[in-house]
Amino acid sequence: MAVAQLNRFKAVNKYYGQLVIGPPGAGKTTYCDKMSHLLKKLGRKVILINLDPANERISYDCDIDIRKLIVLEEVMDQYNLGPNGALLYCMKYLEENIDWLVDQIKGEHGTNFVFDLPGQVELYCHHDTIRNIFSKLNENGNLQLCVVHLVDSHHCSDAGKFIAALMLSLTAMLKIALPHINLLTKVDLLKKHMDKLEFGIDFYTEVLDLNYLLDSLDTDNFTNKYKKLNSALISIIEDYSLVSFQLVNMFKEESLMCVKNLVDKANGYVFKAEEGRHINSMLACAMGINEPNDVDNL
């Protein structure tokens, strides 16, 4: 009986995916394009999926497009809704018609799926829509997922914005409830404005003692007004102790490779038997070896 169950388990195809989220302008579409090219270069089967019904000008060739199921502009016209209301309607429609997407999530064993999601953060911070979609998508357990959350690195130059980015990251981690990687994007621009940072880059990537940020708020009359609120938010972030960031320069292959390694660990791809990895490489992976998080190396 045990042998039969084991053989049946081996026969099930395992797929691996990453849900790419983040505010508008964080670089989600660029990331999906560059990461898919890298994975293909490594010989992997990649399926690119656009789940943003407002994304009418996609810079990459997607294999699955939600706009073939529902179009944002048509919803706005038909129901007299604004962009945000129409987007929420579209995602609820996808949730109710999830069979459309399930039928297309097929491929060879080990296929990598990259999901490009909308930039409206309320979809995963204030609603259960995104979590419900991917829970239904993975009811049979053969699609192993992780979240890749992109945050523009310019937030590091402003204490109030960085606190907001931390809260957004923490909320997404708790709400979606999947293995989670936070990325600081546009690091090439960050390098040009390092003098504007209050602290060294490690302070932001490792999310060190955030109470130092409160002192930075004293110089800003607006944010100083809400210092007690920011202090409470910082306390929540530190109590969970979950948020940290990886730097990424999407136009440097070495930087993307570091992110790829993190994704492989988070969604379990690294432990595929056919990868032929020996115990030393697994241990190195578990210890995070060769994953620089230094802006000078990006």
C-alpha positions as CSV (number, residue, x, y, z in Angstrom):
1,M,0.0,0.0,0.0
2,A,2.8,2.4,0.9
3,V,4.6,1.6,-2.3
4,A,1.5,2.3,-4.4
5,Q,1.0,5.7,-2.6
6,L,4.6,6.6,-3.2
7,N,4.3,5.8,-6.9
8,R,1.2,7.8,-7.2
9,F,2.9,10.8,-5.5
10,K,5.8,10.5,-7.9
11,A,3.4,10.4,-10.9
12,V,1.9,13.8,-10.0
13,N,3.4,16.7,-11.9
14,K,4.8,19.4,-9.7
15,Y,4.7,23.0,-10.9
16,Y,6.4,26.0,-9.3
17,G,5.4,29.6,-9.4
18,Q,5.9,33.2,-8.2
19,L,3.3,35.8,-7.6
20,V,4.7,39.2,-8.5
21,I,3.0,41.9,-6.5
22,G,3.8,45.5,-5.5
23,P,2.6,49.1,-5.9
24,P,2.3,50.7,-9.4
25,G,5.7,51.7,-10.7
26,A,7.7,49.3,-8.6
27,G,8.8,47.3,-11.7
28,K,6.6,44.2,-11.7
29,T,6.2,43.9,-15.5
30,T,10.0,44.5,-16.0
31,Y,10.7,41.9,-13.4
32,C,8.4,39.3,-15.0
33,D,10.1,39.9,-18.4
34,K,13.7,39.8,-17.1
35,M,13.1,36.8,-14.8
36,S,11.3,34.8,-17.5
37,H,14.3,35.4,-19.9
38,L,16.7,34.2,-17.2
39,L,14.8,31.1,-16.4
40,K,14.5,30.2,-20.1
41,K,18.2,30.8,-20.5
42,L,18.7,28.2,-17.7
43,G,16.7,25.7,-19.7
44,R,13.5,25.9,-17.8
45,K,10.0,25.7,-19.1
46,V,8.4,29.1,-18.3
47,I,4.7,30.1,-18.5
48,L,4.1,33.9,-18.2
49,I,0.6,34.9,-16.9
50,N,-0.9,38.4,-17.0
51,L,-3.5,38.7,-14.3
52,D,-3.9,42.5,-14.6
53,P,-7.0,43.2,-16.6
54,A,-5.9,46.9,-16.9
55,N,-2.6,45.9,-18.5
56,E,-3.4,46.5,-22.2
57,R,0.2,47.2,-23.3
58,I,2.2,44.3,-22.1
59,S,5.9,44.5,-22.9
60,Y,6.4,40.7,-23.0
61,D,4.6,37.9,-24.8
62,C,2.3,36.3,-22.1
63,D,1.1,32.8,-22.5
64,I,-2.1,33.3,-20.5
65,D,-3.9,36.6,-20.4
66,I,-6.8,37.5,-18.1
67,R,-8.0,40.0,-20.7
68,K,-9.2,37.0,-22.7
69,L,-11.6,36.3,-19.9
70,I,-12.6,39.9,-18.8
71,V,-11.5,43.4,-19.8
72,L,-11.4,46.3,-17.4
73,E,-12.6,49.0,-19.8
74,E,-15.7,46.9,-20.7
75,V,-16.5,46.5,-17.0
76,M,-16.2,50.2,-16.4
77,D,-18.5,51.0,-19.3
78,Q,-21.1,48.3,-18.5
79,Y,-21.4,48.9,-14.7
80,N,-20.4,52.6,-14.6
81,L,-17.5,51.9,-12.3
82,G,-14.2,53.7,-11.7
83,P,-10.8,52.0,-12.4
84,N,-10.4,50.6,-8.8
85,G,-14.0,49.4,-8.5
86,A,-13.8,47.8,-11.9
87,L,-10.5,46.1,-11.1
88,L,-12.0,44.6,-7.9
89,Y,-14.9,43.3,-9.9
90,C,-12.6,41.7,-12.5
91,M,-10.6,39.9,-9.8
92,K,-13.8,38.7,-8.1
93,Y,-15.0,37.5,-11.5
94,L,-11.8,35.5,-11.9
95,E,-12.3,34.0,-8.5
96,E,-15.8,32.9,-9.4
97,N,-14.6,31.6,-12.7
98,I,-11.4,30.1,-11.5
99,D,-11.9,27.0,-13.7
100,W,-10.9,29.1,-16.7
101,L,-7.5,29.6,-15.1
102,V,-7.2,26.1,-13.7
103,D,-7.7,24.6,-17.1
104,Q,-4.7,26.5,-18.4
105,I,-2.3,25.9,-15.6
106,K,-0.7,22.8,-17.2
107,G,2.7,21.9,-18.3
108,E,5.6,19.6,-17.9
109,H,6.8,18.5,-14.5
110,G,8.9,21.4,-13.1
111,T,7.3,24.1,-15.2
112,N,7.8,27.6,-13.7
113,F,4.8,29.9,-13.7
114,V,5.3,33.7,-13.3
115,F,2.1,35.6,-12.4
116,D,2.1,39.3,-13.1
117,L,-0.6,40.8,-10.7
118,P,-2.3,44.2,-10.6
119,G,-0.6,47.1,-8.7
120,Q,-3.6,48.0,-6.6
121,V,-2.4,46.9,-3.1
122,E,-5.9,46.8,-1.7
123,L,-6.5,43.6,-3.6
124,Y,-4.2,41.7,-1.2
125,C,-4.1,44.1,1.8
126,H,-7.9,44.8,2.3
127,H,-9.5,41.9,0.4
128,D,-9.1,38.1,0.3
129,T,-9.5,38.0,-3.5
130,I,-5.8,37.2,-4.3
131,R,-5.5,34.7,-1.5
132,N,-8.7,32.9,-2.5
133,I,-7.7,32.7,-6.2
134,F,-4.5,31.0,-5.5
135,S,-5.9,28.8,-2.7
136,K,-8.4,27.5,-5.3
137,L,-5.7,27.3,-7.9
138,N,-3.7,25.0,-5.7
139,E,-6.4,22.8,-4.2
140,N,-4.7,19.6,-5.5
141,G,-1.3,20.7,-4.0
142,N,0.8,20.3,-7.1
143,L,1.4,24.1,-7.7
144,Q,4.1,25.3,-5.2
145,L,4.0,29.1,-4.9
146,C,5.9,32.0,-3.3
147,V,5.2,35.7,-3.4
148,V,7.8,38.2,-4.8
149,H,6.9,41.7,-3.4
150,L,8.5,44.6,-5.2
151,V,9.1,47.9,-3.4
152,D,10.7,51.0,-5.1
153,S,14.0,51.6,-3.3
154,H,13.4,55.4,-3.3
155,H,11.3,54.8,-0.2
156,C,14.6,54.4,1.7
157,S,15.3,58.1,1.4
158,D,12.2,59.1,3.4
159,A,11.5,57.6,6.9
160,G,7.7,58.0,6.6
161,K,7.6,56.3,3.2
162,F,9.9,53.4,4.4
163,I,7.6,52.8,7.4
164,A,4.7,52.7,5.0
165,A,6.6,50.2,2.8
166,L,7.3,48.0,5.8
167,M,3.7,47.9,6.8
168,L,2.6,47.1,3.3
169,S,5.1,44.3,3.1
170,L,4.1,42.9,6.5
171,T,0.4,43.1,5.6
172,A,0.9,41.3,2.3
173,M,2.9,38.5,4.0
174,L,0.2,37.9,6.6
175,K,-2.8,38.3,4.3
176,I,-1.6,36.1,1.4
177,A,0.0,33.5,3.7
178,L,2.6,32.1,1.3
179,P,6.4,32.0,1.4
180,H,7.4,35.6,0.8
181,I,10.4,37.5,-0.7
182,N,10.6,41.3,-0.5
183,L,12.7,43.1,-3.1
184,L,14.0,46.7,-3.2
185,T,14.0,47.6,-6.9
186,K,15.7,50.3,-9.0
187,V,19.0,49.9,-7.1
188,D,20.9,51.4,-10.0
189,L,19.2,54.7,-9.1
190,L,19.7,54.2,-5.4
191,K,23.4,54.0,-5.9
192,K,23.4,57.5,-7.4
193,H,21.6,58.9,-4.4
194,M,23.3,57.1,-1.5
195,D,24.1,60.4,0.1
196,K,20.4,61.0,0.7
197,L,20.1,57.9,3.0
198,E,20.0,58.5,6.7
199,F,21.7,55.1,7.4
200,G,23.7,52.5,5.6
201,I,21.9,50.2,3.1
202,D,22.1,47.3,5.6
203,F,19.8,49.2,7.9
204,Y,17.1,49.1,5.3
205,T,17.6,45.6,3.9
206,E,17.9,43.9,7.3
207,V,15.3,46.2,8.9
208,L,17.4,47.0,12.0
209,D,16.4,49.1,15.0
210,L,13.6,51.1,13.5
211,N,13.4,53.5,16.5
212,Y,16.2,55.4,14.8
213,L,13.6,56.3,12.1
214,L,11.5,58.1,14.6
215,D,14.3,60.6,15.1
216,S,14.3,61.3,11.4
217,L,10.7,62.2,11.6
218,D,11.4,65.0,14.0
219,T,12.6,67.2,11.1
220,D,9.4,66.8,9.2
221,N,6.5,68.8,10.6
222,F,3.9,66.6,8.9
223,T,5.2,63.2,9.8
224,N,6.2,64.4,13.3
225,K,2.5,65.1,13.9
226,Y,1.9,61.4,13.7
227,K,5.0,60.3,15.6
228,K,3.0,58.2,18.1
229,L,1.2,56.4,15.3
230,N,4.5,55.7,13.5
231,S,5.9,54.5,16.8
232,A,3.0,52.1,17.2
233,L,3.5,50.9,13.6
234,I,7.2,50.3,14.2
235,S,6.4,48.3,17.3
236,I,4.0,46.0,15.2
237,I,6.7,45.5,12.5
238,E,9.3,44.6,15.1
239,D,7.0,42.3,17.1
240,Y,6.5,40.1,14.0
241,S,10.1,40.4,13.0
242,L,9.3,39.0,9.5
243,V,10.2,41.8,7.1
244,S,13.6,42.1,5.3
245,F,14.6,43.0,1.8
246,Q,16.8,41.8,-1.0
247,L,18.3,44.3,-3.3
248,V,17.8,43.7,-7.0
249,N,19.1,45.3,-10.2
250,M,16.9,43.8,-12.9
251,F,19.3,44.7,-15.7
252,K,22.2,42.7,-14.1
253,E,22.0,38.9,-14.5
254,E,24.1,38.2,-11.4
255,S,21.5,40.2,-9.3
256,L,18.6,38.4,-10.8
257,M,20.3,35.1,-10.2
258,C,20.4,35.8,-6.5
259,V,16.7,36.5,-6.5
260,K,16.1,33.3,-8.6
261,N,18.0,31.3,-5.9
262,L,15.7,32.8,-3.2
263,V,12.6,32.0,-5.2
264,D,13.8,28.4,-5.8
265,K,14.2,27.9,-2.0
266,A,10.9,29.6,-1.2
267,N,8.7,27.6,-3.6
268,G,10.7,24.3,-3.3
269,Y,12.1,24.1,-6.8
270,V,15.6,23.7,-5.4
271,F,14.7,20.3,-3.9
272,K,13.6,18.7,-7.1
273,A,15.2,15.3,-7.3
274,E,16.1,15.5,-11.0
275,E,18.2,18.6,-10.4
276,G,21.0,16.3,-9.3
277,R,22.0,18.5,-6.5
278,H,24.3,16.9,-3.9
279,I,24.1,17.4,-0.2
280,N,26.8,20.1,-0.1
281,S,25.0,22.4,-2.6
282,M,21.7,21.9,-0.6
283,L,23.5,23.0,2.6
284,A,25.0,26.0,0.8
285,C,21.5,26.9,-0.4
286,A,20.0,26.6,3.0
287,M,22.7,28.8,4.5
288,G,22.2,31.5,1.8
289,I,25.7,31.3,0.5
290,N,26.6,33.5,-2.5
291,E,23.6,35.8,-2.2
292,P,25.1,39.3,-1.9
293,N,22.8,42.1,-0.6
294,D,25.4,44.9,-1.0
295,V,24.5,47.8,-3.3
296,D,28.1,47.9,-4.5
297,N,27.7,44.4,-6.0
298,L,24.5,45.2,-7.9
